[in-house]
Amino acid sequence: MLLLVDDLPENLFALEQMLRRDDLDIVTAGSGPEALERLLEHRVALAIVDVQMPEMDGFQLATIMRGVERTRHVPIIFVTAASLDRQRVFRGYDAGAVDFLFKPLDVHVLRGKVDVFVTLERQRRELEASENRFRALIQATSQAVWRLSGEGLFIDGFAAWHEATGQSHEDWRQGRWLEAVHPEDRERVKHGWQNALAERSPFQSECRLRRADGEFTWIHARAAPVFDEHRELFEWIGSISDIDERMRHEKMREVLVAILGHDLRNPLSSMMVGAQVALSCATDETIRKSLERVLRGGERMARMIEQILEMARIRGNRSIVLAPAPTDLLSLVRQVVQGAPTRERQLQVESVGDPSGVWDPDRLFQILSNLVGNACEHGADELPVVVRIDGQSTETVRVRVENGGPAIPEELRGQLFEPFRGTERRTAGNKGVGLGLYITKQFVLAHGGTIEVTSSDDRGTVFEVRLPRAVKDDRNGP
């Protein structure tokens, strides 16, 4: 929006006609006081003001505008019919003018200058709207965002820190912000921030922060340096996220792992050893069958515990560390087949090309064991389970595990690799917890491979794993 100010109606009319267009709103004022009223009513991108007006001239109007916060930054172009001396020109610029135009006005020059300021105002409003959206997004994600100077002093966002910790600006300036950090985390956080300041490098840390009520909460703090065009440090932009709930879940996961790993697995092992000893001594067939059922149940329980532990480790570490070694895939498949729960079903192994590669043999054994066991559990008893190895490519090796029988329902195929969803495919003899395929996929992904499933009534179900010939040994870091 433009504001045109002139005490002569004919001049206002002429200016308005020169600048009139569909995408530009124009308001007019016939005096300085009227212009101030318009400025209170409208947000304008530019004021074009006649210098010589009675009661309040253009310079006086500009001086008042500069003294009011709402109008302080409105650019002003002065229009005058007389040639001004240097002193009056300086006075105009001191009052806040960005330019002078002399009558008669050149319409092209006038429109060009107006276009510049209108464009700048639109960009400023778009930037302001973008900042407001960003702030709303940050508030919605429960994050506190802040800006610090190159020296580490608050520019913006201190209110969130004060609300969280109860500390004042003076506390921050005096370096007492560290007092809000848990004593056990303090030295680590201090060292990390000092390194970031010295090296002008990104900072991040997870620590416990004392809230204003005295309780501690876990946070994840991040900060990134911002440089100017000369690569000089300009400021820091950072955020603080509340991760207290996540840390509580991780603590619960640690407790679960401890319970499963010790409090359940050890008594189970003792029970199975006792059952094995009793079985070796038993002569009564009824007693032997009962003990065999106990052992099978114990083995099934041990597998379930191991799967839950594996899932907890995967989710806790968020990455799987492999121990790659030269591996013969065909030999590994044969070991799996020999120990598979066939229930008198035929198992076939076919291999073409080179089945060797560099993989983690223990993880790969578990992948194959899960897939073959899954095929034996869900396939039709009268049809064979087939494991096919294709090592003809120099880059990858493919393994297909095939079983006949009814197709997997379409609505379940997209959920097969999710934890605990595999239980929806249970058969009467399969009492797992639905983690086998989830763990299988995680191990395949850790090898840089892929796993896919196809299923139909006429062709049965096929799980296909593709693995690169060799994976990197990441036990010693990158």
C-alpha positions as CSV (number, residue, x, y, z in Angstrom):
1,M,0.0,0.0,0.0
2,L,1.2,3.5,-0.9
3,L,0.5,6.7,1.0
4,L,0.4,9.9,-1.1
5,V,0.5,13.2,0.8
6,D,-0.1,16.6,-0.8
7,D,-2.1,19.7,0.2
8,L,-3.3,20.2,-3.4
9,P,-6.0,17.9,-4.6
10,E,-5.0,18.1,-8.3
11,N,-1.4,17.0,-7.4
12,L,-2.8,14.0,-5.4
13,F,-5.1,13.1,-8.4
14,A,-2.2,13.3,-10.8
15,L,0.1,11.2,-8.6
16,E,-2.6,8.6,-8.1
17,Q,-3.3,8.3,-11.8
18,M,0.4,7.8,-12.6
19,L,0.7,5.0,-10.0
20,R,-2.7,3.3,-10.2
21,R,-2.6,-0.4,-11.0
22,D,-4.6,-3.5,-9.9
23,D,-2.1,-5.0,-7.6
24,L,-1.4,-1.8,-5.6
25,D,-3.6,-0.1,-3.0
26,I,-3.3,3.7,-2.6
27,V,-4.4,5.9,0.2
28,T,-4.2,9.7,0.1
29,A,-3.9,12.5,2.7
30,G,-4.3,16.3,2.1
31,S,-2.2,17.3,5.1
32,G,0.4,16.2,7.6
33,P,-2.1,15.5,10.4
34,E,-4.4,13.6,8.0
35,A,-1.3,11.5,6.9
36,L,-0.6,10.5,10.5
37,E,-4.2,9.3,10.8
38,R,-3.8,7.2,7.7
39,L,-0.6,5.7,9.0
40,L,-2.4,4.6,12.2
41,E,-5.1,2.9,10.0
42,H,-2.9,1.3,7.4
43,R,0.4,-0.5,7.0
44,V,2.2,1.2,4.1
45,A,5.2,0.2,2.0
46,L,6.1,3.8,1.0
47,A,5.1,7.4,1.6
48,I,5.4,9.9,-1.2
49,V,5.2,13.3,0.6
50,D,5.1,16.9,-0.8
51,V,7.7,19.0,1.0
52,Q,5.9,22.4,0.9
53,M,2.6,22.1,2.8
54,P,0.9,24.5,5.2
55,E,0.4,23.7,8.9
56,M,2.9,20.8,8.8
57,D,5.5,20.5,6.0
58,G,6.9,17.3,4.7
59,F,10.1,17.5,6.9
60,Q,8.0,17.9,10.1
61,L,5.8,15.0,9.1
62,A,8.8,12.8,8.5
63,T,10.3,13.8,11.9
64,I,7.1,12.7,13.7
65,M,7.0,9.5,11.7
66,R,10.5,8.6,12.8
67,G,9.6,9.1,16.4
68,V,6.8,6.6,16.4
69,E,7.6,2.8,16.4
70,R,4.8,1.9,14.0
71,T,6.0,4.3,11.3
72,R,9.7,4.5,12.1
73,H,10.8,2.3,9.2
74,V,8.4,3.5,6.5
75,P,10.5,4.8,3.6
76,I,9.8,8.4,2.5
77,I,10.2,10.0,-0.9
78,F,10.0,13.8,-0.9
79,V,8.4,15.6,-3.9
80,T,9.1,19.3,-4.4
81,A,8.5,21.8,-7.2
82,A,11.5,24.0,-6.1
83,S,15.2,23.3,-6.3
84,L,16.3,22.9,-2.7
85,D,19.6,24.2,-1.4
86,R,22.1,21.7,0.0
87,Q,21.2,22.5,3.7
88,R,17.5,21.7,3.1
89,V,18.4,18.5,1.2
90,F,20.5,17.4,4.2
91,R,17.6,18.3,6.5
92,G,15.3,16.1,4.4
93,Y,17.7,13.1,4.6
94,D,18.1,13.7,8.4
95,A,14.3,13.6,8.7
96,G,14.3,10.2,7.1
97,A,14.0,10.7,3.4
98,V,15.3,7.9,1.1
99,D,15.0,10.0,-2.1
100,F,14.0,13.4,-3.6
101,L,11.9,13.8,-6.8
102,F,11.5,17.2,-8.5
103,K,8.5,18.4,-10.4
104,P,7.6,17.9,-13.2
105,L,7.8,14.2,-12.4
106,D,9.0,11.6,-14.8
107,V,6.4,8.9,-14.7
108,H,8.9,6.1,-15.6
109,V,11.3,7.2,-12.9
110,L,8.5,7.4,-10.3
111,R,7.1,4.0,-11.1
112,G,10.5,2.4,-11.0
113,K,11.3,3.8,-7.6
114,V,7.8,2.8,-6.3
115,D,8.3,-0.8,-7.6
116,V,11.5,-1.2,-5.7
117,F,10.0,-0.3,-2.4
118,V,6.8,-2.2,-2.9
119,T,8.8,-5.3,-3.8
120,L,11.0,-4.9,-0.7
121,E,7.9,-4.6,1.5
122,R,6.4,-7.7,0.0
123,Q,9.6,-9.6,0.6
124,R,9.7,-8.3,4.2
125,R,6.2,-9.5,4.8
126,E,6.9,-12.9,3.3
127,L,9.9,-13.2,5.5
128,E,7.9,-12.2,8.5
129,A,5.2,-14.7,7.7
130,S,7.9,-17.4,7.2
131,E,9.4,-16.6,10.6
132,N,6.0,-16.8,12.2
133,R,5.3,-20.2,10.6
134,F,8.7,-21.4,11.7
135,R,8.1,-20.2,15.3
136,A,4.7,-21.9,15.3
137,L,6.3,-25.1,14.0
138,I,8.9,-25.0,16.7
139,Q,6.3,-24.5,19.4
140,A,4.3,-27.4,18.0
141,T,7.4,-29.7,18.2
142,S,8.1,-28.7,21.9
143,Q,11.5,-27.3,20.9
144,A,13.1,-24.1,22.2
145,V,15.0,-22.2,19.5
146,W,17.6,-19.5,20.3
147,R,20.2,-17.3,18.7
148,L,23.5,-16.4,20.3
149,S,26.1,-13.9,19.3
150,G,29.5,-15.1,18.1
151,E,30.7,-14.7,21.7
152,G,27.9,-16.9,23.0
153,L,25.5,-14.2,24.4
154,F,21.7,-14.4,23.8
155,I,20.3,-12.4,20.9
156,D,16.9,-14.1,20.8
157,G,15.1,-16.9,22.5
158,F,16.2,-16.2,26.1
159,A,12.6,-16.4,27.3
160,A,12.5,-20.1,26.7
161,W,15.7,-20.6,28.7
162,H,14.4,-18.5,31.5
163,E,11.1,-20.4,31.6
164,A,12.9,-23.7,31.6
165,T,15.6,-23.0,34.2
166,G,14.5,-19.8,36.0
167,Q,17.9,-18.2,35.3
168,S,18.3,-14.5,34.4
169,H,20.3,-12.8,31.7
170,E,22.9,-11.9,34.3
171,D,23.3,-15.6,35.1
172,W,24.0,-16.4,31.5
173,R,26.4,-13.5,31.0
174,Q,28.3,-14.6,34.1
175,G,28.6,-18.2,32.9
176,R,26.3,-19.5,35.6
177,W,24.2,-21.3,32.9
178,L,26.3,-24.4,33.7
179,E,24.8,-24.5,37.2
180,A,21.5,-25.6,35.5
181,V,23.3,-28.6,34.1
182,H,23.4,-31.8,36.2
183,P,26.7,-32.0,38.1
184,E,27.5,-35.4,36.5
185,D,27.0,-33.9,33.0
186,R,28.5,-30.5,33.6
187,E,32.1,-31.0,32.7
188,R,31.3,-32.9,29.5
189,V,28.8,-30.1,28.4
190,K,31.3,-27.4,29.3
191,H,34.1,-29.0,27.4
192,G,31.9,-29.6,24.3
193,W,30.7,-26.0,24.2
194,Q,34.2,-24.6,24.7
195,N,35.5,-26.7,21.8
196,A,32.6,-25.6,19.6
197,L,33.4,-21.9,20.3
198,A,37.1,-22.4,19.8
199,E,36.7,-24.4,16.6
200,R,33.6,-22.7,15.3
201,S,32.1,-26.1,14.8
202,P,28.6,-27.5,15.5
203,F,27.7,-28.5,19.0
204,Q,25.3,-31.1,20.4
205,S,24.9,-32.8,23.7
206,E,22.4,-34.8,25.7
207,C,22.4,-33.9,29.3
208,R,20.1,-33.4,32.3
209,L,18.9,-29.8,32.9
210,R,17.6,-28.5,36.2
211,R,14.1,-27.0,35.7
212,A,12.8,-23.9,37.5
213,D,11.1,-26.3,40.0
214,G,14.4,-27.9,40.9
215,E,13.7,-31.2,39.1
216,F,16.0,-32.5,36.3
217,T,14.9,-33.4,32.8
218,W,16.8,-34.8,29.9
219,I,17.4,-32.5,26.9
220,H,19.1,-32.7,23.6
221,A,20.9,-29.4,22.9
222,R,22.2,-28.4,19.4
223,A,23.9,-25.3,18.0
224,A,25.3,-24.5,14.6
225,P,27.6,-21.6,13.7
226,V,26.4,-19.1,11.1
227,F,29.1,-17.3,9.0
228,D,28.9,-14.1,7.0
229,E,30.1,-13.7,3.4
230,H,33.7,-13.3,4.7
231,R,33.5,-16.6,6.6
232,E,33.5,-14.7,9.9
233,L,31.4,-16.1,12.7
234,F,28.2,-14.1,12.7
235,E,26.0,-15.9,15.3
236,W,24.9,-19.3,16.6
237,I,21.5,-20.8,16.0
238,G,20.4,-23.6,18.3
239,S,17.6,-25.6,19.8
240,I,16.8,-27.6,22.9
241,S,14.5,-30.6,22.7
242,D,12.9,-32.4,25.7
243,I,14.0,-36.1,25.5
244,D,13.0,-37.0,29.0
245,E,10.4,-39.5,27.9
246,R,12.8,-41.1,25.4
247,M,15.4,-41.6,28.1
248,R,12.9,-43.1,30.4
249,H,11.9,-45.6,27.7
250,E,15.6,-46.4,27.1
251,K,16.0,-47.0,30.9
252,M,13.0,-49.3,30.8
253,R,14.5,-51.2,27.9
254,E,17.7,-51.7,29.8
255,V,15.7,-53.1,32.7
256,L,13.9,-55.4,30.3
257,V,17.1,-56.7,28.8
258,A,18.5,-57.3,32.3
259,I,15.4,-59.2,33.3
260,L,15.3,-61.3,30.2
261,G,19.1,-61.8,30.1
262,H,19.5,-62.9,33.7
263,D,16.3,-63.3,35.7
264,L,14.5,-65.4,33.0
265,R,17.2,-67.0,30.9
266,N,19.3,-68.4,33.8
267,P,16.4,-70.3,35.5
268,L,15.2,-71.5,32.1
269,S,18.7,-72.9,31.4
270,S,18.7,-74.7,34.8
271,M,15.2,-76.1,34.0
272,M,16.3,-77.5,30.6
273,V,19.5,-79.0,32.0
274,G,17.4,-80.8,34.7
275,A,14.9,-82.0,32.0
276,Q,17.8,-83.3,29.9
277,V,19.3,-85.2,32.8
278,A,15.9,-86.6,33.8
279,L,15.3,-87.6,30.1
280,S,18.6,-89.5,30.0
281,C,17.6,-91.5,33.0
282,A,13.9,-92.1,32.3
283,T,12.7,-95.4,30.9
284,D,8.9,-95.0,31.1
285,E,7.7,-93.8,27.7
286,T,5.0,-91.5,29.1
287,I,7.5,-89.8,31.3
288,R,10.0,-89.5,28.4
289,K,7.3,-87.9,26.1
290,S,6.4,-85.4,28.9
291,L,10.1,-84.5,29.3
292,E,10.5,-84.1,25.6
293,R,7.6,-81.7,25.5
294,V,9.2,-79.7,28.4
295,L,12.5,-79.5,26.4
296,R,10.7,-78.4,23.2
297,G,8.8,-75.7,25.2
298,G,12.1,-74.6,26.8
299,E,13.8,-74.3,23.5
300,R,10.9,-72.3,22.1
301,M,11.0,-70.1,25.2
302,A,14.8,-69.6,24.8
303,R,14.3,-68.6,21.1
304,M,11.6,-66.1,22.1
305,I,13.8,-64.6,24.8
306,E,16.7,-64.3,22.4
307,Q,14.5,-62.6,19.8
308,I,13.2,-60.0,22.3
309,L,16.8,-59.4,23.5
310,E,17.9,-58.9,19.9
311,M,15.1,-56.4,19.2
312,A,16.0,-54.5,22.4
313,R,19.6,-54.4,21.3
314,I,18.7,-53.2,17.8
315,R,16.4,-50.5,19.0
316,G,18.7,-49.4,21.8
317,N,21.8,-49.1,19.7
318,R,20.0,-47.9,16.6
319,S,22.7,-49.7,14.5
320,I,24.0,-53.2,14.2
321,V,27.7,-53.9,14.4
322,L,28.8,-56.7,12.1
323,A,31.8,-59.0,12.3
324,P,32.4,-59.8,8.6
325,A,34.5,-62.8,7.6
326,P,34.9,-64.9,4.5
327,T,31.7,-67.1,4.4
328,D,30.5,-70.0,2.3
329,L,26.8,-69.3,1.9
330,L,26.1,-72.9,0.6
331,S,27.7,-74.4,3.7
332,L,25.8,-72.1,5.9
333,V,22.5,-73.1,4.2
334,R,23.2,-76.8,4.7
335,Q,23.8,-76.2,8.4
336,V,20.5,-74.4,8.7
337,V,18.6,-77.1,6.8
338,Q,20.1,-79.9,8.9
339,G,18.7,-78.3,12.1
340,A,15.4,-77.1,10.6
341,P,12.1,-78.2,12.2
342,T,11.0,-80.1,9.0
343,R,8.2,-82.2,10.5
344,E,9.0,-84.8,7.8
345,R,8.8,-82.2,5.1
346,Q,11.3,-82.3,2.2
347,L,14.0,-79.6,2.2
348,Q,15.8,-78.9,-1.1
349,V,19.0,-76.8,-1.6
350,E,20.0,-75.5,-5.1
351,S,23.0,-73.4,-5.9
352,V,24.5,-71.8,-9.0
353,G,27.5,-69.6,-9.4
354,D,29.9,-68.6,-6.6
355,P,28.2,-68.8,-3.1
356,S,31.1,-67.2,-1.2
357,G,31.4,-63.6,0.1
358,V,32.3,-61.5,3.1
359,W,29.5,-61.4,5.6
360,D,28.8,-61.8,9.3
361,P,28.3,-65.6,9.5
362,D,26.4,-65.5,12.8
363,R,24.0,-62.9,11.5
364,L,23.6,-64.6,8.2
365,F,22.9,-67.9,9.9
366,Q,20.1,-66.2,11.8
367,I,18.7,-64.7,8.6
368,L,18.6,-68.1,6.9
369,S,17.3,-69.9,10.0
370,N,14.4,-67.5,10.4
371,L,13.4,-67.7,6.8
372,V,13.7,-71.5,6.6
373,G,11.9,-71.9,9.9
374,N,9.2,-69.5,8.7
375,A,8.7,-71.5,5.5
376,C,8.5,-74.8,7.4
377,E,5.9,-73.4,9.8
378,H,3.6,-71.8,7.2
379,G,4.1,-74.0,4.1
380,A,1.9,-76.9,3.0
381,D,3.2,-80.1,4.6
382,E,3.0,-82.1,1.4
383,L,5.2,-79.5,-0.6
384,P,8.9,-79.1,-0.3
385,V,10.7,-76.0,1.1
386,V,13.4,-74.9,-1.5
387,V,16.4,-72.7,-0.8
388,R,18.0,-71.4,-4.0
389,I,21.4,-69.6,-4.1
390,D,22.3,-67.5,-7.1
391,G,25.9,-66.4,-7.1
392,Q,26.3,-65.7,-10.8
393,S,26.7,-62.0,-10.3
394,T,30.1,-60.6,-9.3
395,E,28.4,-57.8,-7.2
396,T,25.6,-59.5,-5.4
397,V,24.4,-62.9,-4.2
398,R,20.7,-63.8,-4.1
399,V,19.0,-66.3,-1.7
400,R,15.4,-67.4,-2.3
401,V,13.4,-69.4,0.3
402,E,10.3,-70.8,-1.3
403,N,7.4,-72.8,0.1
404,G,4.1,-73.9,-1.3
405,G,0.7,-73.4,0.2
406,P,-1.9,-70.6,0.6
407,A,-0.8,-67.1,-0.2
408,I,-0.2,-64.6,2.6
409,P,-3.2,-62.2,2.7
410,E,-2.6,-59.0,0.8
411,E,-3.3,-56.8,3.9
412,L,-0.6,-58.6,5.9
413,R,2.3,-58.5,3.4
414,G,3.1,-54.9,4.1
415,Q,3.3,-55.6,7.9
416,L,5.3,-58.8,7.8
417,F,8.6,-57.1,8.8
418,E,7.1,-55.0,11.6
419,P,7.7,-56.2,15.2
420,F,4.9,-58.3,16.7
421,R,2.8,-58.2,13.5
422,G,4.0,-61.6,12.4
423,T,1.9,-63.1,15.2
424,E,-1.2,-62.6,13.0
425,R,0.1,-65.4,10.7
426,R,0.4,-67.9,13.6
427,T,-0.4,-71.6,13.0
428,A,-1.4,-73.9,15.8
429,G,2.2,-75.0,16.2
430,N,3.8,-71.6,15.9
431,K,3.9,-69.8,19.2
432,G,6.5,-67.1,18.5
433,V,6.2,-63.5,19.4
434,G,6.4,-62.1,15.8
435,L,9.9,-60.8,15.9
436,G,11.7,-63.2,13.5
437,L,11.1,-61.4,10.3
438,Y,11.6,-58.0,11.9
439,I,15.1,-59.1,13.1
440,T,15.8,-60.8,9.7
441,K,15.2,-57.5,7.9
442,Q,17.3,-55.5,10.2
443,F,20.2,-57.9,9.7
444,V,19.8,-57.8,5.9
445,L,19.8,-54.0,6.0
446,A,22.9,-54.0,8.1
447,H,24.6,-55.9,5.4
448,G,23.5,-53.3,2.8
449,G,21.1,-55.8,1.3
450,T,17.4,-56.0,0.5
451,I,14.6,-58.5,1.3
452,E,11.3,-58.8,-0.5
453,V,8.4,-61.2,-0.4
454,T,6.0,-62.4,-3.1
455,S,3.0,-64.7,-2.4
456,S,0.3,-66.2,-4.5
457,D,-1.9,-69.4,-4.2
458,D,-0.5,-70.9,-7.4
459,R,3.2,-70.2,-6.8
460,G,3.4,-70.2,-3.0
461,T,5.5,-67.7,-1.0
462,V,9.0,-66.6,-1.8
463,F,11.3,-64.5,0.4
464,E,14.3,-63.2,-1.6
465,V,17.4,-61.7,0.0
466,R,20.0,-59.8,-2.0
467,L,23.4,-59.2,-0.4
468,P,26.5,-57.4,-1.7
469,R,29.5,-59.7,-2.1
470,A,31.3,-58.0,0.8
471,V,30.3,-55.7,3.7
472,K,32.5,-53.3,5.6
473,D,33.9,-54.2,8.9
474,D,32.5,-51.4,11.1
475,R,33.6,-52.8,14.5
476,N,36.5,-50.3,14.6
477,G,34.4,-47.3,13.5
478,P,34.4,-45.4,10.1
